[in-house]
Amino acid sequence: MWRFYAIVAVFLLSFLIVIARLFYWQVVRAEELSLFGEAQYERTVEFSSQRGEIFASDGFPLVASTLSYLIYANPKEIKDIKNVSEKLSNILGTEPSSVSAMLSLDRFWVPVASYVSIEKKNKIKELSLQGVGFDDQFSRFYPEASMSAHLTGFVGKNDIGEDKGYFGLEGYYDRQLKGKTLKIVQIKDAYERPIIAKREVGVGNTKGRALVTSVDRAVQHLVEEKLHEGIQKYGASGGMIGVIDPTSGNIIAMASYPTFDQKTYQRYSEEFYKNPFISDTYEPGSTFKTLIMAAGLDAKVVLPTTRCPICEGPVNIGGYTIKTWNDKYYKNATMIEVLQHSDNTGMVFVGQSLGLEKLVSYLSLFGIGQATGIDLQGEAPSSIRPKEEWRKTDLATASFGQGISLTPIQLLSAFASIANKGVRMKPRIVSTIHTSGGEKIEIKPKVLSRPLSEKTAKIMTEMLVNAVNKGEAAYLKPKGYRVAGKTGTAQIPVGGKYDLEKTIASFIGFAPADDPKFAMLVIFNKPTSSIYGSETAAPTFFEIAKNLLAYYKIQPTE
């Protein structure tokens, strides 16, 4: 009897084991096995649909998509591969062998050629070739050539061959710009033999969203023209210019050189793709004095009429001797005169009067050491060393723009707050987004901080007007207009020392001073005709400013 029970027990145990294994494979690992099985018999090819356009403020396209065609074939429907290959290659301008290789594949769908013109597509269509078909395909077109290349960026391919935006607006708004993805799914049986090809529509809109920017084409053309002229005239290795509306943060124009051509971006190294106005950090030199002086006034540690007690000669701090840029000294100079003469020793006095805590606090309010959040891919946040790492010499040199780094967009954004009654706005390129359904999404201006009171901003404006009227660049000022501004000549640090012959020359300013329509920063890298901003960047600034005052139909007030 015990043998009977033993046999029954063995059968029951075996049955339970089988049930457990079935439960494990069909329930516990069901999803994993399903995905594994699908991967064995499905092959997906994706094609991006039409990307949205990028428009200038006047509605003219900076970037558009042109229609071209994908030529594909179903090899199962082609009887004479040699004949079809020769006919296609004659029109496409390719080798018959390469076309034949694709048509010989054991598949229901193969791509034959991409981005084919409508002329070639129509010629192929006239042949009425069995098994050959067409799909719309879009490629990027830049009506303004390389104009604003660093602003727009470009469209390339990602690791799996899909269209993807890189740098600038194309990179930042890639998900908005790209539309619905067309998927071709080829299904095979267990022996890897094609069964059928089907289409699936990916999630998203039929067409990508369009962007309307704040970029003014006329101003952009002017800025690029004057930038190129300045680089050649002053023998600079490169340069950049940014123009912003201080009241809204709208970028009106932005250009830099060297640049690249989006249509042939593959010919350039990655360093050309980066927009130096938002990605390169540098020591700003005397243009930075505007922020430190404004901070001193706002903190009430100095007044415009406060006299400098250490301006009679060079200043020694921590074994480091600080001199003026031209070795001229003005004993008991007022703060108005310190800014007018761009006096390093006077700025050391302002920095010391502020003290480290207040100075770092104001730098934070100005956005120094922080990304501005501008809607361009590739912005680099500069960093400010922790307060505990600052030495007395660091406080002194930072007061006149040495030993501290920032990006041009950070400086322009901070400086524009003086023009905007003490309020710092978020810089932006895109003002409106258009959906494929016709909806308009307005992007409202955003306040980032208020580093200065309105009263301080007004006082600082008057001091900057005086700096223009009585400074090194006074002869350049357009007659009848009040312009606020400051020159900058920053020595370039090389191997722990500053190269006296290699500088970054700059000028920053806004106009009209009483009701600013624009703020602008002009930078030239390593000019050779003169190392000074007053003799290189300032002339370019005022040439552009004169044109802008006329363009905006602003009447002289003096």
C-alpha positions as CSV (number, residue, x, y, z in Angstrom):
1,M,0.0,0.0,0.0
2,W,2.8,2.4,0.8
3,R,4.1,1.9,-2.7
4,F,0.9,3.2,-4.1
5,Y,1.0,6.3,-2.0
6,A,4.6,6.9,-2.9
7,I,3.8,6.8,-6.6
8,V,0.9,9.2,-6.1
9,A,3.1,11.5,-4.2
10,V,5.7,11.5,-6.9
11,F,3.1,12.3,-9.6
12,L,1.6,15.1,-7.5
13,L,5.0,16.6,-6.8
14,S,5.9,16.5,-10.5
15,F,2.6,18.1,-11.4
16,L,3.1,20.9,-8.9
17,I,6.7,21.5,-10.2
18,V,5.3,21.8,-13.8
19,I,2.6,24.2,-12.6
20,A,5.1,26.3,-10.7
21,R,7.4,26.6,-13.8
22,L,4.5,27.5,-16.0
23,F,3.5,30.2,-13.5
24,Y,7.1,31.5,-13.4
25,W,7.5,31.7,-17.2
26,Q,4.0,32.8,-18.1
27,V,3.2,35.2,-15.3
28,V,6.4,36.3,-13.4
29,R,8.6,36.7,-16.5
30,A,5.8,37.2,-19.1
31,E,6.5,40.9,-19.9
32,E,10.3,40.3,-20.1
33,L,9.8,37.4,-22.5
34,S,7.3,39.3,-24.6
35,L,9.7,42.1,-25.1
36,F,12.5,39.7,-25.9
37,G,10.3,37.9,-28.4
38,E,9.2,41.1,-30.1
39,A,12.9,42.2,-30.4
40,Q,13.5,38.9,-32.2
41,Y,10.9,39.5,-34.9
42,E,10.4,43.3,-35.0
43,R,12.7,45.9,-36.6
44,T,11.7,49.6,-36.4
45,V,13.0,52.4,-38.6
46,E,12.1,55.9,-37.5
47,F,11.9,59.0,-39.7
48,S,11.4,62.5,-38.2
49,S,8.6,64.6,-39.6
50,Q,8.6,68.3,-40.3
51,R,10.3,70.5,-37.7
52,G,8.8,73.8,-36.7
53,E,10.2,77.0,-38.2
54,I,12.2,79.6,-36.3
55,F,11.1,83.2,-37.2
56,A,12.7,86.6,-36.6
57,S,10.6,89.2,-34.9
58,D,9.2,90.4,-38.2
59,G,8.0,87.0,-39.2
60,F,10.8,86.2,-41.7
61,P,12.1,82.7,-41.2
62,L,15.6,82.3,-39.8
63,V,15.2,78.6,-40.1
64,A,12.7,76.6,-42.2
65,S,12.2,73.1,-43.4
66,T,12.2,72.2,-47.1
67,L,10.4,69.2,-48.5
68,S,12.4,66.4,-49.9
69,Y,11.6,62.7,-50.3
70,L,12.6,59.3,-49.0
71,I,12.7,56.6,-51.7
72,Y,12.0,53.2,-50.4
73,A,11.3,49.8,-51.8
74,N,9.7,46.4,-51.1
75,P,12.2,43.9,-52.5
76,K,9.5,41.1,-52.4
77,E,7.6,43.0,-55.2
78,I,10.6,43.6,-57.4
79,K,11.2,40.9,-60.0
80,D,14.1,42.3,-62.0
81,I,16.5,43.8,-59.4
82,K,19.2,44.6,-61.9
83,N,16.9,46.6,-64.2
84,V,15.3,48.5,-61.3
85,S,18.7,49.2,-59.7
86,E,20.1,50.7,-62.9
87,K,17.1,52.9,-63.5
88,L,17.1,54.2,-60.0
89,S,20.9,54.8,-59.9
90,N,20.8,56.7,-63.2
91,I,18.4,59.2,-61.6
92,L,19.9,59.3,-58.1
93,G,23.5,59.5,-59.3
94,T,24.6,56.5,-57.3
95,E,26.3,53.2,-58.1
96,P,23.9,50.5,-59.3
97,S,25.6,48.0,-57.0
98,S,24.7,50.0,-53.9
99,V,21.0,50.1,-54.9
100,S,21.1,46.5,-55.9
101,A,22.5,45.5,-52.5
102,M,19.5,47.1,-50.8
103,L,17.0,45.6,-53.2
104,S,18.5,42.1,-52.6
105,L,17.8,42.1,-48.9
106,D,15.2,39.7,-47.6
107,R,12.8,42.3,-46.3
108,F,9.5,43.9,-47.1
109,W,10.8,47.5,-46.7
110,V,14.2,49.0,-47.3
111,P,15.3,52.7,-47.7
112,V,16.9,53.4,-51.0
113,A,17.8,57.1,-50.8
114,S,17.1,60.0,-48.5
115,Y,16.5,63.7,-49.0
116,V,15.8,63.3,-52.7
117,S,14.7,66.4,-54.6
118,I,11.2,66.7,-56.1
119,E,12.7,66.7,-59.6
120,K,14.4,63.4,-59.1
121,K,11.3,62.0,-57.3
122,N,9.1,62.9,-60.2
123,K,11.4,61.2,-62.7
124,I,11.3,58.0,-60.6
125,K,7.6,58.2,-60.3
126,E,7.2,58.5,-64.1
127,L,8.9,55.1,-64.4
128,S,6.0,53.4,-62.4
129,L,8.4,50.9,-60.9
130,Q,6.6,48.1,-59.0
131,G,7.6,47.9,-55.4
132,V,9.1,51.5,-55.2
133,G,7.5,54.1,-53.1
134,F,8.0,57.6,-51.6
135,D,7.6,59.3,-48.3
136,D,7.9,63.0,-47.4
137,Q,11.1,64.0,-45.7
138,F,12.2,67.4,-44.5
139,S,15.6,69.0,-44.3
140,R,16.6,72.3,-42.6
141,F,17.0,75.4,-44.7
142,Y,18.6,78.6,-43.5
143,P,17.4,81.6,-45.6
144,E,19.9,83.9,-44.0
145,A,22.9,81.6,-44.6
146,S,25.1,81.6,-41.5
147,M,23.4,84.7,-40.0
148,S,22.8,84.1,-36.3
149,A,24.2,80.5,-36.5
150,H,25.1,80.6,-32.9
151,L,21.6,81.7,-32.0
152,T,19.8,79.1,-34.1
153,G,22.2,76.1,-33.7
154,F,21.7,73.2,-36.2
155,V,20.0,69.8,-36.8
156,G,22.3,66.8,-36.9
157,K,21.8,63.1,-36.0
158,N,21.9,61.4,-32.7
159,D,23.5,58.0,-31.9
160,I,20.7,56.0,-33.5
161,G,20.4,58.2,-36.7
162,E,17.4,60.3,-35.7
163,D,17.2,64.1,-36.3
164,K,18.2,66.1,-33.3
165,G,18.8,69.7,-32.6
166,Y,22.2,70.8,-31.2
167,F,23.2,74.1,-29.6
168,G,21.3,77.4,-29.7
169,L,17.5,77.3,-30.2
170,E,17.5,74.0,-32.2
171,G,19.1,72.3,-29.1
172,Y,17.2,74.1,-26.4
173,Y,13.7,73.7,-28.0
174,D,14.4,70.4,-29.7
175,R,11.4,68.6,-28.2
176,Q,9.1,71.5,-29.2
177,L,10.5,71.8,-32.7
178,K,10.4,68.2,-33.7
179,G,7.0,66.8,-34.8
180,K,5.5,63.3,-35.0
181,T,7.8,60.4,-35.7
182,L,6.9,58.1,-38.6
183,K,7.8,54.5,-37.6
184,I,8.2,51.6,-40.1
185,V,7.9,48.3,-38.2
186,Q,9.0,45.1,-40.0
187,I,7.7,41.9,-38.5
188,K,9.5,38.6,-39.0
189,D,8.6,35.0,-38.1
190,A,10.5,32.7,-35.8
191,Y,13.0,31.9,-38.6
192,E,13.8,35.6,-39.2
193,R,11.8,35.6,-42.4
194,P,9.9,38.9,-43.2
195,I,6.1,38.6,-42.8
196,I,4.8,42.1,-43.3
197,A,5.7,45.7,-43.0
198,K,3.4,48.2,-41.3
199,R,3.4,51.8,-40.3
200,E,2.9,53.2,-36.8
201,V,2.5,56.8,-35.9
202,G,4.5,58.0,-32.9
203,V,3.2,60.3,-30.2
204,G,3.2,64.0,-31.0
205,N,1.9,66.6,-33.3
206,T,1.9,66.3,-37.1
207,K,4.4,69.1,-37.3
208,G,6.7,70.6,-34.7
209,R,6.0,73.9,-33.0
210,A,7.2,77.1,-34.5
211,L,9.2,79.7,-32.6
212,V,8.9,83.5,-33.0
213,T,12.0,85.2,-31.6
214,S,12.8,88.7,-30.5
215,V,15.7,88.9,-33.0
216,D,15.4,91.9,-35.3
217,R,16.8,91.0,-38.7
218,A,17.9,94.6,-39.5
219,V,19.8,94.9,-36.2
220,Q,21.3,91.5,-36.5
221,H,22.6,92.3,-40.0
222,L,24.0,95.6,-38.7
223,V,25.7,93.9,-35.7
224,E,27.3,91.1,-37.8
225,E,28.5,93.7,-40.4
226,K,30.1,95.9,-37.8
227,L,31.6,93.0,-35.9
228,H,33.3,91.7,-39.0
229,E,34.5,95.2,-39.9
230,G,35.9,95.7,-36.4
231,I,37.7,92.4,-36.3
232,Q,39.5,93.2,-39.6
233,K,40.1,96.8,-38.7
234,Y,41.6,96.2,-35.3
235,G,43.3,92.9,-36.1
236,A,41.4,90.9,-33.5
237,S,41.3,87.1,-33.3
238,G,37.6,87.2,-32.7
239,G,34.8,89.1,-31.1
240,M,31.1,89.2,-30.1
241,I,28.3,91.6,-29.7
242,G,25.0,91.3,-27.8
243,V,22.1,93.8,-27.9
244,I,19.3,93.5,-25.3
245,D,16.0,95.3,-24.5
246,P,16.7,96.1,-20.8
247,T,13.0,96.4,-20.0
248,S,11.9,93.0,-21.2
249,G,15.1,91.0,-21.5
250,N,14.5,90.4,-25.2
251,I,17.7,89.7,-27.2
252,I,17.5,92.0,-30.2
253,A,20.7,90.7,-31.8
254,M,23.7,88.5,-30.9
255,A,26.7,87.7,-33.1
256,S,30.1,86.2,-32.6
257,Y,33.1,85.3,-34.7
258,P,34.5,82.8,-35.6
259,T,31.2,81.2,-36.6
260,F,30.1,78.3,-38.8
261,D,27.7,77.3,-41.6
262,Q,24.8,75.2,-40.3
263,K,24.4,73.5,-43.7
264,T,27.9,72.1,-43.6
265,Y,28.3,71.9,-39.8
266,Q,30.2,68.6,-40.1
267,R,33.2,70.4,-41.5
268,Y,33.7,72.3,-38.3
269,S,35.0,71.2,-34.9
270,E,32.8,71.4,-31.9
271,E,34.4,74.6,-30.5
272,F,32.8,76.5,-33.4
273,Y,29.3,75.4,-32.5
274,K,29.5,76.9,-29.0
275,N,28.1,80.5,-28.7
276,P,30.9,82.3,-26.8
277,F,28.5,85.0,-25.7
278,I,26.8,82.5,-23.4
279,S,29.5,79.8,-23.0
280,D,32.9,81.5,-22.7
281,T,34.0,82.9,-19.4
282,Y,36.5,85.8,-19.2
283,E,37.8,88.4,-16.8
284,P,35.8,91.5,-17.7
285,G,38.2,94.3,-16.6
286,S,36.9,97.8,-16.2
287,T,33.3,97.2,-17.5
288,F,32.9,95.3,-14.2
289,K,33.5,98.5,-12.3
290,T,30.0,99.6,-13.2
291,L,28.5,96.8,-11.0
292,I,30.9,97.4,-8.0
293,M,30.3,101.1,-8.1
294,A,26.5,100.6,-8.3
295,A,26.7,98.2,-5.3
296,G,28.7,100.7,-3.3
297,L,26.1,103.4,-4.0
298,D,23.2,101.2,-3.3
299,A,24.7,100.0,0.0
300,K,25.3,103.7,0.9
301,V,29.0,103.0,1.7
302,V,29.9,105.7,-0.8
303,L,28.2,108.7,-2.5
304,P,28.9,110.1,-5.9
305,T,30.8,113.0,-4.1
306,T,32.7,110.7,-1.7
307,R,36.4,111.4,-2.1
308,C,38.9,108.6,-2.3
309,P,41.5,108.6,0.5
310,I,43.9,106.2,-1.2
311,C,44.0,107.5,-4.8
312,E,47.2,109.5,-4.6
313,G,49.4,106.6,-5.8
314,P,49.7,102.8,-6.1
315,V,48.1,100.7,-3.4
316,N,49.8,97.8,-1.7
317,I,47.6,95.0,-0.5
318,G,49.0,91.6,0.7
319,G,52.2,92.2,-1.1
320,Y,50.4,93.0,-4.4
321,T,50.8,96.5,-5.9
322,I,47.8,97.9,-7.6
323,K,48.3,100.7,-10.1
324,T,46.0,102.7,-12.5
325,W,45.9,101.6,-16.1
326,N,47.9,104.7,-17.3
327,D,49.9,105.4,-14.1
328,K,48.0,108.6,-13.5
329,Y,46.7,109.3,-10.1
330,Y,44.0,111.7,-8.8
331,K,44.3,112.6,-5.2
332,N,41.0,112.9,-3.3
333,A,39.1,112.0,-6.5
334,T,35.3,111.8,-6.1
335,M,33.5,108.6,-7.1
336,I,32.2,110.4,-10.2
337,E,35.9,111.0,-11.2
338,V,36.9,107.4,-10.2
339,L,34.5,106.0,-12.7
340,Q,35.4,108.7,-15.3
341,H,39.1,107.9,-15.1
342,S,38.5,104.2,-14.7
343,D,40.7,104.4,-11.6
344,N,41.7,101.0,-10.2
345,T,42.8,102.4,-6.8
346,G,39.5,104.2,-6.4
347,M,37.6,101.0,-7.1
348,V,39.7,99.2,-4.5
349,F,38.5,101.8,-2.0
350,V,34.9,101.1,-3.1
351,G,35.4,97.3,-2.7
352,Q,37.0,97.7,0.7
353,S,34.1,100.0,1.8
354,L,31.6,97.4,0.8
355,G,33.5,94.5,2.5
356,L,33.4,90.9,1.4
357,E,29.9,90.0,2.7
358,K,28.2,92.9,0.9
359,L,30.2,92.6,-2.3
360,V,29.4,88.9,-2.7
361,S,25.8,89.5,-1.8
362,Y,25.5,92.1,-4.6
363,L,27.3,89.9,-7.1
364,S,24.6,87.3,-6.4
365,L,21.8,89.8,-6.9
366,F,23.5,90.8,-10.2
367,G,23.5,87.1,-11.2
368,I,27.3,86.7,-11.3
369,G,28.2,83.1,-10.8
370,Q,24.8,81.9,-12.0
371,A,23.4,80.9,-15.3
372,T,20.9,83.5,-16.6
373,G,18.6,80.8,-17.9
374,I,18.6,82.2,-21.4
375,D,16.8,79.9,-23.8
376,L,19.8,78.8,-25.8
377,Q,21.5,75.4,-25.3
378,G,25.1,75.7,-24.1
379,E,25.0,78.4,-21.5
380,A,27.9,78.0,-19.0
381,P,27.5,79.2,-15.4
382,S,30.6,80.9,-14.1
383,S,31.4,80.3,-10.5
384,I,32.4,82.5,-7.7
385,R,34.8,81.0,-5.1
386,P,33.4,80.5,-1.6
387,K,33.7,83.5,0.7
388,E,36.1,81.7,3.0
389,E,38.6,81.3,0.2
390,W,38.7,85.0,-0.6
391,R,41.9,86.9,0.4
392,K,42.3,90.7,0.7
393,T,43.9,90.8,-2.7
394,D,40.9,88.9,-4.2
395,L,38.5,91.5,-2.9
396,A,40.7,94.3,-4.2
397,T,41.2,92.9,-7.7
398,A,37.6,91.9,-8.1
399,S,36.7,95.5,-7.5
400,F,38.2,96.4,-10.9
401,G,37.3,93.3,-12.8
402,Q,40.4,91.1,-12.4
403,G,40.5,87.6,-10.8
404,I,36.8,87.1,-11.3
405,S,35.2,85.4,-14.4
406,L,31.8,85.6,-16.0
407,T,30.1,85.1,-19.3
408,P,29.3,88.1,-21.6
409,I,25.5,87.4,-21.2
410,Q,25.9,87.6,-17.4
411,L,27.6,90.9,-17.6
412,L,25.1,92.3,-20.1
413,S,22.1,91.0,-18.1
414,A,23.5,92.6,-14.9
415,F,24.4,95.9,-16.5
416,A,21.0,96.2,-18.2
417,S,19.4,96.3,-14.7
418,I,20.9,99.8,-14.3
419,A,19.1,100.8,-17.5
420,N,15.9,99.2,-16.2
421,K,15.6,101.1,-12.9
422,G,17.4,98.5,-10.9
423,V,15.5,95.4,-12.1
424,R,17.3,92.5,-13.7
425,M,15.3,90.7,-16.4
426,K,15.8,87.2,-17.6
427,P,17.4,87.2,-21.1
428,R,15.3,85.4,-23.7
429,I,15.2,84.8,-27.4
430,V,11.7,83.3,-28.0
431,S,8.7,85.5,-27.4
432,T,5.9,83.3,-28.9
433,I,5.4,79.6,-29.6
434,H,2.9,78.5,-32.3
435,T,1.5,75.0,-32.0
436,S,0.4,73.0,-35.1
437,G,-3.2,73.4,-33.9
438,G,-2.9,77.2,-34.3
439,E,-2.5,78.1,-30.6
440,K,-0.2,80.9,-29.7
441,I,1.7,80.6,-26.5
442,E,3.1,83.9,-25.3
443,I,6.2,83.8,-23.2
444,K,6.1,86.7,-20.7
445,P,9.1,88.6,-19.5
446,K,10.5,87.4,-16.2
447,V,12.1,89.4,-13.4
448,L,15.2,87.6,-12.0
449,S,16.1,90.1,-9.2
450,R,16.3,93.7,-8.1
451,P,20.0,94.4,-7.3
452,L,19.5,98.2,-7.1
453,S,16.9,100.7,-6.0
454,E,15.5,102.9,-8.7
455,K,17.2,105.9,-7.1
456,T,20.6,104.1,-7.2
457,A,20.0,103.1,-10.9
458,K,19.3,106.8,-11.7
459,I,22.4,108.0,-9.9
460,M,24.5,105.4,-11.6
461,T,23.1,106.3,-15.0
462,E,24.2,109.9,-14.6
463,M,27.7,108.7,-13.5
464,L,27.9,106.6,-16.7
465,V,26.8,109.4,-18.9
466,N,29.5,111.5,-17.3
467,A,32.0,108.7,-18.0
468,V,31.1,108.8,-21.7
469,N,31.1,112.6,-21.9
470,K,34.4,113.0,-20.2
471,G,36.1,109.7,-20.7
472,E,38.6,108.3,-23.2
473,A,35.8,107.7,-25.8
474,A,34.1,111.1,-25.5
475,Y,34.8,112.0,-29.1
476,L,32.8,109.1,-30.3
477,K,29.5,110.0,-28.7
478,P,26.7,110.9,-31.2
479,K,25.8,114.6,-30.9
480,G,22.6,115.4,-29.2
481,Y,22.2,112.1,-27.4
482,R,22.8,111.0,-23.8
483,V,24.6,107.7,-23.8
484,A,25.6,105.8,-20.6
485,G,28.6,103.5,-20.9
486,K,32.0,102.3,-19.8
487,T,35.1,101.0,-21.6
488,G,37.0,97.9,-20.6
489,T,40.5,96.6,-21.2
490,A,41.1,93.3,-19.5
491,Q,44.5,91.7,-19.6
492,I,44.5,88.0,-20.3
493,P,45.9,85.7,-17.7
494,V,48.6,83.4,-19.1
495,G,50.5,80.9,-16.9
496,G,49.5,82.6,-13.7
497,K,50.5,86.1,-14.9
498,Y,48.8,88.7,-17.0
499,D,50.0,89.3,-20.5
500,L,50.3,93.1,-21.0
501,E,50.1,92.9,-24.8
502,K,47.1,90.5,-25.0
503,T,43.8,91.9,-23.9
504,I,40.0,91.6,-24.2
505,A,38.8,95.0,-25.3
506,S,35.2,95.9,-24.6
507,F,32.6,98.6,-24.3
508,I,29.2,98.3,-22.5
509,G,26.5,100.9,-22.6
510,F,22.8,101.8,-23.1
511,A,20.9,104.6,-24.9
512,P,19.1,106.9,-24.7
513,A,20.2,107.2,-21.1
514,D,16.8,108.6,-20.0
515,D,14.6,106.1,-21.7
516,P,16.8,103.2,-22.8
517,K,15.8,101.3,-25.9
518,F,18.8,99.0,-25.9
519,A,21.8,97.9,-23.9
520,M,24.8,96.6,-25.8
521,L,28.1,94.8,-25.1
522,V,30.9,94.8,-27.7
523,I,34.0,92.6,-27.2
524,F,37.1,92.1,-29.3
525,N,39.6,89.3,-28.5
526,K,43.3,90.2,-28.6
527,P,43.1,93.3,-30.9
528,T,46.5,94.1,-32.4
529,S,46.0,97.7,-33.6
530,S,45.4,98.8,-30.0
531,I,45.0,96.9,-26.8
532,Y,42.5,99.4,-25.4
533,G,38.7,99.1,-25.4
534,S,38.4,102.9,-25.9
535,E,40.2,102.6,-29.3
536,T,38.6,99.4,-30.6
537,A,35.3,98.2,-29.0
538,A,34.1,101.8,-28.2
539,P,34.2,103.0,-31.9
540,T,32.2,99.9,-32.9
541,F,29.7,100.4,-30.1
542,F,29.0,104.0,-31.1
543,E,28.8,103.1,-34.8
544,I,26.1,100.6,-34.1
545,A,24.4,103.0,-31.5
546,K,24.2,105.8,-34.1
547,N,22.4,103.5,-36.5
548,L,20.1,102.1,-33.8
549,L,19.1,105.6,-32.7
550,A,18.1,106.4,-36.3
551,Y,16.5,103.0,-36.8
552,Y,14.3,103.5,-33.7
553,K,13.6,107.1,-34.8
554,I,14.8,108.6,-31.5
555,Q,15.2,112.3,-31.6
556,P,18.2,114.1,-30.1
557,T,17.6,115.8,-26.7
558,E,20.6,117.9,-26.4
